[in-house]
Amino acid sequence: MWMSQNSHSDVNLRHTCEQGDGLSSYSWLIHDGVNFGMQQIRDTDFTLITTFVKRMGTWWGLDLENHRKTEREQDKTRLSHVTGTSEELSDFKITFNKPTSEDTATDKYASYNYLQTQSLGLNQLTDIVKNSLSYRFVFSPSTDQRRPYIAVATYTPPPQNDNRNQSDFVVHQVTVQVPFQIEVLFESGSFHDRPNQLRVSVLTEELTRLELSYREKFEEAFSRVYSRSVPSRSFFPRGFLWDEGFHQLLISKWDPQVTREVVAHWLDLMNVEGWIPREQTLGDEALSKVPSEFVVQHTENANPPTFFLVLEEILEQLDVPQLQDTLPFMQRLYPRLQTWFKWYNTTQAGLLSNSYHWRGRDKDTNRFLNPKTLTSGLDDYPRASHPSEDERHVDLYCLMVLASRGMASMARLLGEPHQEYENTYETLSNNSLLNELHWSEQLHAFCDYGNHTQAVSLELVRSVHQAPELQYVNALGYVSLFSFLLHVLTPDSQKLEYIRDPARLWTPYGLRSLSRSDPIYMKRNTEHDAPYWRGAIWININYLEVRALHHYSRKEGPFQEKAADLYQELRTNVINNIYKQYQETGYIWEQYSDSTGQGQGSHPFTGWSALIVLIMAEEY
């Protein structure tokens, strides 16, 4: 936690970086995911830089140094260290060194305060500290420099039902003038053969070695690019099933073992029927930021099975050494994937044979301009105006082409019966069937089908000016592109003539999510529900579009040359805009404006927006 001592303002104590704080920027500058990292937080009048280094021993143990530095005589209350034990950490010791000047490493004057109490959960630690603060302390580096400051003093926790009689929360407050640096050392008691304690010289040496190794690995993984990425916990501190498939496309290039662990973890959440919850809301921190209506999930609701994107990628790029590690993993995964695939074909099947239908749409048709389909991952993207069992969803259809293709490939690799998956793939990938179920001659695009009217408006409740009827949902946008994005269309398909037409979705910054000519373009869904997938530029879909253009530019067909030209132009537009916005704002954004290119929504957002690294490296 940190705060600036300013008597003219309210207490500005921070523990996490939140979008509402108005920070100039906060991001990891470098992080290898395992051993070290450096992040920079630019607050109002100072910059906080934290660096950590970990060392592992032959016994299970850990040294971790958190090197805190800010840009901007000890008393008897200084806490030098804390020792303790816990089930997760076993015995441990945390040492707090004195703050030093940044350049000379000499000790700086600081005041110290200390609080020891019982916590009410990680998500309430900030409130505990705020409630313990007192204004009665004086910071006096010399006799002629005395000024009051705020510090922790006392806190009485409310009665607990668990009969705890020991504290589990210790606050060591250091008040010091900037600039300074301070070191905090964590030592595991299970590490008995520690060669040397991490200090500034050792830390610097370790950082130099690890950063060099990181940069060499980055160049090897992504060849011509350099990127700075950060984890995003400020707004979405929970896992999403369909996001994770996109995340692993990037992570698998960096560390395939991490991808194997993440995919296995998600599949381990599967219930006996084959359902996987679309969100993982685990722990007090995540629960505190999730609306209660999204915590409980229903077992008939799906989410896009994007893990088949990364599994297909892994299978296509296997060489002999990688096969030795990946084959046992695939063998363990395969039974769960079979169950998962069967669950989709059972619960998400449409009324017509070989059609598919997202369950879980909002049923209160009077409340929404267009009832949302959160289960599709595209939230408020326009679907049939009146949800019904007659609906057919083209994005889900194409995702099942991807899934059946992946299951057939995996079954062949493992020597398992594969004919059922081959048959499903051959049926669904037949472009004649796709055309029959989803092609709209009126729009010249692939569309959903359902009980629909465009004659709707939103007042306090929705007004329907024309009765709905079963028809194609003539909304031109990302959903229209899925047969192209997932390589379902054959290279000689005449439908590519319309798919490649950029006039309606093309912008100088990337492809917008919904055509400007659509009646729902940038319209609010309710009084309190701003447009989300109704025009903004999303990087995960633009990645799939760039990837598809690259694919079709290498396939012989009447549109090969045009696909190559569009590939270069779209790739350049997306890269240039993301870089420009990062330079101007210091953030990677959740989405980008289709009219100005400006970043908007959650930030920093380096989930699927980090796919820009693969676009830059041309890794598809």
C-alpha positions as CSV (number, residue, x, y, z in Angstrom):
1,M,0.0,0.0,0.0
2,W,1.1,3.6,-0.6
3,M,0.0,7.1,-0.1
4,S,1.4,10.7,-0.3
5,Q,1.4,12.8,2.9
6,N,-0.6,15.9,1.9
7,S,-2.4,17.7,4.7
8,H,-4.5,19.6,2.1
9,S,-6.2,16.5,0.7
10,D,-8.1,13.4,1.8
11,V,-6.3,10.2,2.5
12,N,-5.3,8.8,-0.9
13,L,-4.3,5.3,0.3
14,R,-3.9,2.8,-2.5
15,H,-3.6,-0.9,-2.4
16,T,-4.6,-1.8,-5.9
17,C,-4.6,0.1,-9.2
18,E,-8.2,0.9,-10.1
19,Q,-9.5,2.6,-13.3
20,G,-11.3,5.2,-11.2
21,D,-8.1,6.3,-9.5
22,G,-7.1,8.4,-12.5
23,L,-3.5,7.1,-12.5
24,S,-1.4,8.3,-15.5
25,S,-0.4,4.6,-16.2
26,Y,0.3,1.3,-14.4
27,S,1.8,-1.7,-16.1
28,W,4.4,-4.4,-16.0
29,L,7.3,-3.2,-18.0
30,I,8.9,-6.7,-18.1
31,H,7.9,-10.0,-16.6
32,D,8.9,-13.6,-17.5
33,G,5.9,-15.1,-15.7
34,V,8.1,-17.1,-13.3
35,N,11.3,-15.6,-11.9
36,F,11.3,-11.8,-12.1
37,G,9.4,-8.7,-13.1
38,M,9.3,-5.0,-13.0
39,Q,6.2,-2.8,-12.9
40,Q,5.8,1.0,-13.1
41,I,2.9,2.9,-11.4
42,R,2.7,6.6,-12.3
43,D,0.8,8.3,-9.5
44,T,-0.2,12.0,-9.3
45,D,3.1,13.4,-8.1
46,F,5.5,10.5,-8.0
47,T,6.4,7.2,-9.8
48,L,6.5,3.9,-8.0
49,I,8.7,1.1,-9.5
50,T,8.6,-2.4,-8.0
51,T,11.0,-5.1,-9.0
52,F,10.9,-8.7,-7.8
53,V,13.4,-11.6,-8.1
54,K,12.8,-15.2,-7.1
55,R,15.4,-17.9,-6.5
56,M,14.5,-21.6,-6.0
57,G,16.6,-24.1,-4.1
58,T,17.0,-27.8,-4.4
59,W,14.7,-28.2,-1.5
60,W,11.3,-26.5,-1.8
61,G,12.1,-22.9,-0.9
62,L,12.0,-19.5,-2.2
63,D,13.8,-16.1,-1.9
64,L,11.8,-13.2,-3.1
65,E,12.9,-9.6,-3.0
66,N,10.5,-6.8,-3.6
67,H,12.7,-3.9,-4.6
68,R,10.6,-0.7,-4.2
69,K,11.8,2.6,-5.5
70,T,10.0,5.9,-5.8
71,E,10.9,9.1,-7.6
72,R,10.0,12.3,-6.0
73,E,17.4,8.8,12.2
74,Q,15.4,5.8,12.8
75,D,13.3,5.8,15.9
76,K,12.7,2.9,18.2
77,T,9.4,1.8,16.6
78,R,11.1,0.4,13.4
79,L,10.0,-3.1,12.6
80,S,13.0,-5.0,11.4
81,H,11.5,-8.4,10.5
82,V,8.5,-10.6,10.9
83,T,8.6,-14.4,11.4
84,G,5.7,-16.7,11.1
85,T,4.2,-19.9,9.7
86,S,1.3,-20.9,7.6
87,E,-0.1,-24.0,5.9
88,E,0.8,-22.6,2.5
89,L,4.2,-21.1,3.3
90,S,5.4,-23.3,6.2
91,D,8.0,-21.3,8.3
92,F,9.0,-17.9,6.8
93,K,10.8,-14.7,7.6
94,I,10.2,-11.2,6.1
95,T,12.9,-8.6,6.6
96,F,12.4,-4.9,6.1
97,N,15.5,-3.0,5.3
98,K,15.9,0.7,5.9
99,P,15.1,3.1,3.0
100,T,18.2,4.4,1.2
101,S,18.9,7.2,-1.3
102,E,18.5,6.0,-4.9
103,D,22.0,6.9,-6.0
104,T,24.3,6.6,-3.0
105,A,22.6,3.8,-1.2
106,T,23.0,5.7,2.1
107,D,20.3,5.5,4.7
108,K,17.5,8.1,4.6
109,Y,15.6,9.5,7.5
110,A,12.3,7.9,7.9
111,S,9.5,7.6,10.5
112,Y,8.1,4.1,11.3
113,N,4.7,2.9,12.4
114,Y,3.3,-0.5,13.1
115,L,0.0,-2.2,13.3
116,Q,-0.8,-5.8,14.2
117,T,-4.4,-7.1,14.1
118,Q,-6.8,-9.7,12.7
119,S,-7.9,-9.4,9.0
120,L,-11.4,-9.8,7.7
121,G,-10.3,-11.0,4.3
122,L,-7.8,-9.8,1.6
123,N,-10.4,-7.6,0.0
124,Q,-10.9,-5.6,3.3
125,L,-7.2,-4.9,4.2
126,T,-7.4,-1.4,2.8
127,D,-10.4,-0.5,4.9
128,I,-8.7,-1.9,8.0
129,V,-5.7,0.4,7.4
130,K,-7.8,3.4,6.7
131,N,-9.8,2.9,9.9
132,S,-6.6,2.7,11.9
133,L,-5.1,5.9,10.7
134,S,-4.2,8.8,13.0
135,Y,-3.1,12.4,12.4
136,R,-1.2,12.7,15.6
137,F,2.3,11.8,14.4
138,V,5.2,14.3,13.6
139,F,7.8,13.8,10.9
140,S,11.0,15.6,12.0
141,P,14.2,14.9,10.0
142,S,15.8,17.9,11.8
143,T,14.9,20.3,14.6
144,D,13.7,22.9,12.2
145,Q,11.7,20.6,9.9
146,R,8.6,19.3,11.7
147,R,5.4,18.5,10.0
148,P,2.4,16.2,10.9
149,Y,1.8,13.0,9.0
150,I,-0.8,10.3,8.9
151,A,0.0,6.8,10.1
152,V,-1.4,3.5,11.3
153,A,-2.2,3.5,15.1
154,T,-4.8,1.2,16.5
155,Y,-7.6,-1.0,15.2
156,T,-10.1,-3.2,17.0
157,P,-11.6,-5.9,14.8
158,P,-15.2,-6.8,15.1
159,P,-16.0,-10.1,16.9
160,Q,-15.2,-13.1,14.8
161,N,-17.1,-16.4,14.7
162,D,-14.0,-18.5,14.2
163,N,-12.6,-17.8,17.7
164,R,-9.2,-16.6,16.4
165,N,-6.9,-15.3,19.1
166,Q,-3.8,-14.6,16.9
167,S,-3.2,-11.8,14.5
168,D,-2.7,-12.5,10.8
169,F,-2.2,-9.0,9.5
170,V,0.9,-6.9,10.1
171,V,1.4,-3.4,8.7
172,H,4.9,-1.9,8.6
173,Q,4.6,1.8,7.6
174,V,7.6,3.7,6.3
175,T,7.2,7.5,5.9
176,V,10.1,9.0,3.9
177,Q,10.8,11.8,1.5
178,V,11.2,10.9,-2.2
179,P,13.3,9.9,-4.0
180,F,14.3,6.7,-2.1
181,Q,14.4,2.9,-2.5
182,I,13.6,0.2,0.0
183,E,14.1,-3.6,0.0
184,V,11.8,-6.3,1.4
185,L,13.1,-9.8,1.7
186,F,11.0,-12.9,2.0
187,E,12.8,-16.1,3.0
188,S,11.3,-19.6,3.2
189,G,12.4,-21.7,6.2
190,S,12.4,-24.8,4.1
191,F,15.4,-23.5,2.1
192,H,18.4,-24.6,4.1
193,D,21.3,-24.2,1.7
194,R,20.9,-20.5,0.8
195,P,24.2,-19.4,-1.0
196,N,23.8,-15.7,-0.1
197,Q,21.1,-13.4,1.0
198,L,19.6,-11.2,-1.7
199,R,20.9,-7.7,-1.3
200,V,21.3,-4.8,-3.8
201,S,24.4,-6.2,-5.5
202,V,23.0,-9.7,-5.7
203,L,19.6,-8.4,-6.8
204,T,21.2,-6.3,-9.6
205,E,23.2,-9.2,-10.8
206,E,20.2,-11.5,-10.8
207,L,18.1,-8.9,-12.6
208,T,20.7,-8.4,-15.3
209,R,21.0,-12.1,-15.9
210,L,17.3,-12.8,-15.9
211,E,16.5,-9.8,-18.1
212,L,19.1,-10.9,-20.7
213,S,17.6,-14.4,-20.7
214,Y,14.1,-13.0,-21.1
215,R,15.0,-10.8,-24.1
216,E,16.8,-13.7,-25.8
217,K,13.8,-15.9,-25.3
218,F,11.4,-13.1,-26.5
219,E,13.4,-12.6,-29.7
220,E,13.4,-16.4,-30.3
221,A,9.6,-16.7,-29.6
222,F,8.4,-13.6,-31.5
223,S,11.4,-12.9,-33.8
224,R,11.0,-9.2,-34.8
225,V,9.0,-7.6,-32.1
226,Y,9.4,-6.2,-28.7
227,S,6.4,-5.7,-26.4
228,R,5.6,-4.7,-22.9
229,S,2.6,-6.4,-21.4
230,V,0.8,-6.3,-18.1
231,P,-1.7,-8.5,-16.3
232,S,-5.1,-6.8,-16.0
233,R,-6.8,-7.2,-12.6
234,S,-8.2,-3.7,-12.2
235,F,-11.6,-4.4,-13.8
236,F,-12.0,-8.1,-14.7
237,P,-10.2,-10.0,-11.8
238,R,-11.6,-13.3,-13.0
239,G,-11.2,-15.9,-15.7
240,F,-13.4,-16.1,-18.8
241,L,-13.5,-19.4,-20.7
242,W,-13.6,-17.9,-24.2
243,D,-11.0,-15.2,-23.4
244,E,-8.6,-17.9,-22.2
245,G,-8.4,-19.6,-25.6
246,F,-7.1,-16.3,-27.1
247,H,-4.7,-15.7,-24.1
248,Q,-3.1,-19.1,-24.7
249,L,-2.5,-18.5,-28.4
250,L,0.1,-16.0,-27.2
251,I,1.3,-17.8,-24.0
252,S,1.8,-21.0,-25.8
253,K,4.5,-19.3,-28.0
254,W,6.3,-18.2,-24.8
255,D,5.9,-21.2,-22.5
256,P,3.9,-24.3,-23.8
257,Q,4.0,-25.8,-20.3
258,V,2.1,-22.9,-18.9
259,T,-0.5,-23.4,-21.6
260,R,-0.8,-27.1,-20.9
261,E,-1.4,-26.3,-17.2
262,V,-4.0,-23.6,-17.8
263,V,-6.0,-25.7,-20.3
264,A,-5.9,-28.7,-18.0
265,H,-7.1,-26.5,-15.1
266,W,-10.1,-25.3,-17.0
267,L,-11.0,-28.8,-18.2
268,D,-10.7,-30.0,-14.6
269,L,-13.7,-27.7,-13.8
270,M,-15.9,-29.8,-16.0
271,N,-18.9,-31.5,-14.4
272,V,-20.1,-35.0,-15.1
273,E,-22.3,-33.8,-18.1
274,G,-19.4,-31.9,-19.7
275,W,-20.3,-28.4,-18.7
276,I,-17.6,-25.9,-17.9
277,P,-18.5,-22.6,-16.2
278,R,-17.8,-19.6,-18.4
279,E,-16.4,-17.6,-15.6
280,Q,-14.1,-18.4,-12.7
281,T,-14.8,-16.1,-9.8
282,L,-12.5,-17.3,-7.1
283,G,-11.6,-15.6,-3.9
284,D,-12.8,-12.5,-2.1
285,E,-11.0,-10.1,-4.4
286,A,-12.7,-11.4,-7.5
287,L,-16.1,-11.7,-5.8
288,S,-15.9,-8.1,-4.6
289,K,-15.8,-6.9,-8.2
290,V,-18.4,-9.1,-9.8
291,P,-22.2,-8.3,-9.8
292,S,-24.0,-10.9,-7.8
293,E,-26.2,-11.9,-10.8
294,F,-23.1,-13.2,-12.6
295,V,-21.7,-15.4,-9.8
296,V,-24.3,-18.2,-10.1
297,Q,-24.0,-19.9,-13.5
298,H,-26.4,-22.3,-15.3
299,T,-25.3,-25.6,-16.6
300,E,-27.2,-25.3,-19.9
301,N,-25.2,-22.2,-20.9
302,A,-22.1,-22.4,-23.0
303,N,-19.2,-20.1,-24.0
304,P,-17.2,-20.2,-27.2
305,P,-14.9,-23.2,-27.1
306,T,-11.8,-21.2,-28.1
307,F,-9.4,-23.8,-26.6
308,F,-9.7,-25.6,-29.9
309,L,-7.9,-22.6,-31.5
310,V,-4.8,-23.1,-29.3
311,L,-5.1,-26.9,-29.5
312,E,-5.2,-26.8,-33.2
313,E,-2.2,-24.4,-33.2
314,I,-0.2,-26.8,-31.0
315,L,-1.1,-29.8,-33.2
316,E,-0.1,-28.0,-36.4
317,Q,3.3,-27.0,-35.1
318,L,4.4,-30.2,-33.4
319,D,7.9,-31.4,-34.2
320,V,9.5,-34.5,-32.8
321,P,11.0,-33.0,-29.5
322,Q,7.7,-31.2,-28.7
323,L,5.7,-34.3,-29.4
324,Q,7.4,-36.1,-26.5
325,D,6.0,-33.5,-24.1
326,T,2.7,-32.8,-25.8
327,L,1.5,-36.3,-26.6
328,P,1.0,-37.5,-23.0
329,F,-0.8,-34.2,-22.3
330,M,-3.1,-34.8,-25.2
331,Q,-3.8,-38.3,-24.1
332,R,-4.8,-37.1,-20.7
333,L,-6.9,-34.3,-22.1
334,Y,-8.7,-36.3,-24.8
335,P,-11.5,-38.0,-22.6
336,R,-12.5,-34.6,-21.2
337,L,-12.5,-33.0,-24.7
338,Q,-14.8,-35.9,-25.9
339,T,-17.2,-35.1,-23.1
340,W,-17.1,-31.4,-23.8
341,F,-17.7,-31.8,-27.5
342,K,-20.6,-34.1,-26.8
343,W,-22.1,-31.6,-24.4
344,Y,-22.0,-28.8,-27.0
345,N,-23.7,-31.0,-29.6
346,T,-26.4,-32.0,-27.1
347,T,-27.2,-28.8,-25.3
348,Q,-26.5,-26.2,-28.0
349,A,-28.1,-28.0,-30.9
350,G,-30.7,-26.1,-32.9
351,L,-34.1,-27.3,-34.1
352,L,-32.8,-28.0,-37.6
353,S,-30.3,-30.8,-38.0
354,N,-26.7,-29.5,-37.9
355,S,-27.7,-26.1,-36.7
356,Y,-26.6,-24.5,-33.4
357,H,-28.2,-22.1,-30.9
358,W,-26.7,-20.3,-27.9
359,R,-28.7,-20.9,-24.8
360,G,-29.0,-18.3,-22.0
361,R,-30.2,-15.2,-23.9
362,D,-32.0,-12.5,-21.9
363,K,-35.7,-13.3,-21.9
364,D,-37.1,-9.9,-20.8
365,T,-37.7,-8.6,-24.3
366,N,-39.4,-5.4,-23.1
367,R,-36.3,-4.3,-21.1
368,F,-33.6,-4.5,-23.8
369,L,-33.4,-2.9,-27.2
370,N,-32.0,-6.3,-28.3
371,P,-31.8,-9.0,-25.6
372,K,-28.2,-9.8,-24.9
373,T,-26.4,-13.1,-25.5
374,L,-23.7,-13.1,-22.8
375,T,-23.0,-16.8,-23.4
376,S,-21.7,-16.1,-26.9
377,G,-19.0,-13.8,-25.5
378,L,-20.3,-11.0,-27.8
379,D,-22.7,-9.8,-25.2
380,D,-24.9,-7.1,-26.8
381,Y,-24.1,-7.9,-30.5
382,P,-27.5,-7.8,-32.2
383,R,-29.3,-11.2,-32.5
384,A,-32.9,-12.0,-33.2
385,S,-35.1,-9.3,-31.6
386,H,-37.3,-11.9,-30.0
387,P,-35.4,-14.9,-28.5
388,S,-36.9,-18.3,-29.4
389,E,-36.0,-21.9,-30.0
390,D,-36.1,-21.3,-33.7
391,E,-32.8,-19.4,-33.6
392,R,-29.7,-20.4,-35.5
393,H,-26.4,-18.8,-34.6
394,V,-23.7,-18.7,-37.3
395,D,-20.8,-18.0,-34.9
396,L,-21.5,-21.1,-32.9
397,Y,-22.0,-23.1,-36.1
398,C,-18.5,-22.1,-37.2
399,L,-17.0,-22.7,-33.8
400,M,-18.4,-26.3,-34.0
401,V,-16.6,-26.7,-37.4
402,L,-13.4,-25.7,-35.5
403,A,-14.1,-28.1,-32.7
404,S,-14.9,-31.1,-34.9
405,R,-11.8,-30.4,-37.0
406,G,-9.7,-30.3,-33.8
407,M,-11.3,-33.5,-32.4
408,A,-10.7,-35.4,-35.6
409,S,-7.0,-34.2,-35.7
410,M,-6.4,-35.2,-32.1
411,A,-8.1,-38.6,-32.5
412,R,-5.9,-39.4,-35.5
413,L,-2.8,-38.3,-33.6
414,L,-3.6,-40.5,-30.6
415,G,-4.7,-43.5,-32.7
416,E,-8.3,-43.2,-31.4
417,P,-11.5,-43.8,-33.4
418,H,-11.9,-40.6,-35.4
419,Q,-14.6,-41.3,-38.0
420,E,-17.4,-39.8,-36.0
421,Y,-15.5,-36.5,-35.7
422,E,-14.4,-36.7,-39.4
423,N,-18.1,-37.1,-40.4
424,T,-19.2,-34.2,-38.3
425,Y,-16.5,-32.0,-39.7
426,E,-17.2,-33.0,-43.3
427,T,-20.9,-32.2,-42.8
428,L,-20.5,-28.9,-41.1
429,S,-17.6,-27.7,-43.3
430,N,-19.8,-28.3,-46.4
431,N,-20.3,-24.7,-47.7
432,S,-23.6,-25.6,-49.2
433,L,-25.0,-26.4,-45.8
434,L,-23.6,-23.2,-44.4
435,N,-25.2,-21.2,-47.2
436,E,-28.5,-23.0,-46.7
437,L,-28.6,-22.2,-42.9
438,H,-27.0,-18.8,-42.8
439,W,-26.6,-16.9,-46.1
440,S,-28.7,-13.8,-46.5
441,E,-29.1,-12.7,-50.1
442,Q,-30.5,-9.4,-48.9
443,L,-27.4,-8.5,-46.9
444,H,-24.9,-10.6,-49.0
445,A,-23.5,-11.9,-45.7
446,F,-23.8,-14.9,-43.3
447,C,-26.3,-14.1,-40.6
448,D,-28.1,-15.5,-37.6
449,Y,-31.7,-16.7,-38.1
450,G,-34.6,-16.2,-35.8
451,N,-37.8,-14.4,-34.8
452,H,-36.8,-10.9,-35.7
453,T,-37.8,-7.4,-36.6
454,Q,-35.6,-4.3,-37.0
455,A,-38.6,-2.0,-36.2
456,V,-37.8,-1.6,-32.5
457,S,-36.8,1.4,-30.3
458,L,-35.9,1.9,-26.7
459,E,-37.8,4.3,-24.4
460,L,-38.4,3.4,-20.8
461,V,-39.4,0.0,-22.1
462,R,-38.8,-1.4,-25.6
463,S,-41.3,-0.5,-28.3
464,V,-41.9,-3.0,-31.2
465,H,-43.3,-1.2,-34.2
466,Q,-43.6,-4.3,-36.4
467,A,-44.3,-7.8,-35.4
468,P,-41.3,-10.2,-35.6
469,E,-41.2,-13.0,-38.1
470,L,-38.8,-15.9,-38.7
471,Q,-36.0,-14.5,-41.0
472,Y,-32.3,-13.8,-41.2
473,V,-31.0,-11.3,-38.7
474,N,-29.6,-8.7,-41.1
475,A,-26.9,-7.4,-38.7
476,L,-23.6,-7.0,-40.6
477,G,-20.6,-7.3,-38.2
478,Y,-18.3,-9.7,-36.5
479,V,-20.8,-12.6,-36.5
480,S,-21.0,-12.3,-40.3
481,L,-17.3,-13.0,-40.5
482,F,-17.0,-16.2,-38.5
483,S,-17.1,-18.6,-41.5
484,F,-14.1,-16.6,-42.8
485,L,-12.3,-16.1,-39.5
486,L,-12.3,-19.9,-38.7
487,H,-11.4,-20.9,-42.3
488,V,-14.7,-22.7,-42.9
489,L,-15.1,-21.2,-46.4
490,T,-13.3,-22.9,-49.2
491,P,-10.8,-20.7,-51.1
492,D,-12.9,-20.8,-54.2
493,S,-16.1,-19.9,-52.5
494,Q,-17.9,-17.0,-54.3
495,K,-19.0,-15.8,-50.8
496,L,-15.5,-14.5,-50.3
497,E,-16.3,-11.8,-52.7
498,Y,-18.6,-10.3,-50.0
499,I,-16.6,-11.3,-47.0
500,R,-13.6,-9.4,-48.2
501,D,-15.5,-6.3,-48.9
502,P,-14.2,-3.7,-46.4
503,A,-16.6,-0.9,-47.1
504,R,-19.0,-1.6,-44.3
505,L,-16.7,-2.7,-41.5
506,W,-13.3,-1.2,-42.5
507,T,-11.8,1.7,-40.5
508,P,-8.2,3.1,-40.5
509,Y,-7.8,1.5,-37.1
510,G,-9.2,-2.1,-37.6
511,L,-12.5,-3.8,-38.3
512,R,-15.4,-2.4,-36.3
513,S,-17.8,-4.9,-34.7
514,L,-21.0,-3.7,-36.3
515,S,-21.7,-1.8,-39.5
516,R,-22.5,1.8,-39.2
517,S,-25.6,1.2,-41.3
518,D,-27.1,-1.1,-38.8
519,P,-30.1,0.3,-36.8
520,I,-28.5,-0.8,-33.6
521,Y,-25.0,0.6,-34.3
522,M,-23.8,2.3,-31.1
523,K,-27.2,2.3,-29.6
524,R,-27.7,1.7,-25.8
525,N,-29.3,-1.6,-24.9
526,T,-31.0,-0.1,-21.8
527,E,-30.9,3.3,-20.1
528,H,-27.9,2.1,-18.1
529,D,-26.3,-0.3,-20.6
530,A,-23.9,1.4,-23.0
531,P,-23.1,-0.2,-26.4
532,Y,-20.3,-2.8,-26.1
533,W,-20.0,-5.0,-29.3
534,R,-22.0,-2.5,-31.4
535,G,-19.3,-0.7,-33.3
536,A,-16.1,-0.7,-31.3
537,I,-12.9,-2.4,-32.5
538,W,-11.9,-5.5,-30.6
539,I,-8.4,-7.0,-31.0
540,N,-9.3,-10.7,-30.7
541,I,-11.6,-10.6,-33.7
542,N,-9.1,-8.4,-35.6
543,Y,-6.4,-11.0,-34.9
544,L,-8.7,-13.7,-36.3
545,E,-9.4,-11.5,-39.4
546,V,-5.6,-10.9,-40.0
547,R,-4.9,-14.6,-39.4
548,A,-7.7,-15.5,-41.9
549,L,-6.4,-13.1,-44.6
550,H,-3.0,-14.5,-44.1
551,H,-4.4,-18.0,-44.6
552,Y,-6.4,-17.3,-47.7
553,S,-3.5,-15.3,-49.2
554,R,-1.6,-18.6,-49.3
555,K,-4.5,-20.7,-50.8
556,E,-5.0,-20.8,-54.6
557,G,-8.2,-19.1,-55.5
558,P,-9.8,-16.1,-57.3
559,F,-9.3,-13.9,-54.2
560,Q,-5.8,-14.9,-53.2
561,E,-4.2,-11.6,-54.3
562,K,-6.8,-9.4,-52.8
563,A,-6.5,-11.3,-49.5
564,A,-2.8,-10.6,-49.5
565,D,-3.3,-6.9,-50.1
566,L,-6.0,-6.7,-47.3
567,Y,-3.8,-8.6,-45.0
568,Q,-1.0,-6.1,-45.2
569,E,-3.3,-3.1,-44.9
570,L,-5.3,-4.4,-41.9
571,R,-2.2,-5.6,-40.1
572,T,-0.6,-2.2,-40.5
573,N,-3.7,-0.3,-39.4
574,V,-4.2,-2.3,-36.2
575,I,-0.5,-2.2,-35.2
576,N,-0.1,1.5,-35.9
577,N,-3.2,2.4,-33.9
578,I,-2.5,0.3,-30.8
579,Y,1.1,1.6,-30.8
580,K,-0.1,5.2,-31.1
581,Q,-2.6,4.8,-28.3
582,Y,0.0,3.2,-26.1
583,Q,2.4,6.1,-26.7
584,E,-0.3,8.7,-25.9
585,T,-1.9,7.0,-22.9
586,G,0.5,4.5,-21.5
587,Y,-2.2,1.8,-21.8
588,I,-3.3,-1.2,-23.9
589,W,-7.1,-1.0,-24.0
590,E,-10.0,-3.3,-24.0
591,Q,-11.4,-1.9,-27.2
592,Y,-10.8,1.0,-29.6
593,S,-13.1,3.6,-31.1
594,D,-14.1,2.9,-34.7
595,S,-14.3,6.6,-35.4
596,T,-11.1,8.0,-33.7
597,G,-9.1,4.9,-32.8
598,Q,-8.9,6.1,-29.2
599,G,-8.6,3.4,-26.5
600,Q,-11.7,2.9,-24.4
601,G,-13.2,0.5,-21.8
602,S,-11.1,-1.4,-19.3
603,H,-7.4,-0.5,-19.1
604,P,-4.8,-1.8,-18.8
605,F,-6.2,-4.7,-20.8
606,T,-3.6,-7.1,-22.0
607,G,-5.8,-10.1,-22.2
608,W,-6.6,-10.8,-25.8
609,S,-5.5,-7.3,-26.8
610,A,-2.0,-8.7,-26.3
611,L,-2.6,-10.7,-29.5
612,I,-1.1,-7.6,-31.2
613,V,2.3,-9.3,-30.4
614,L,1.4,-12.2,-32.6
615,I,0.2,-9.9,-35.4
616,M,3.5,-8.0,-35.2
617,A,5.5,-11.2,-35.3
618,E,3.2,-12.7,-38.0
619,E,2.7,-15.8,-35.8
620,Y,-0.6,-17.4,-36.8
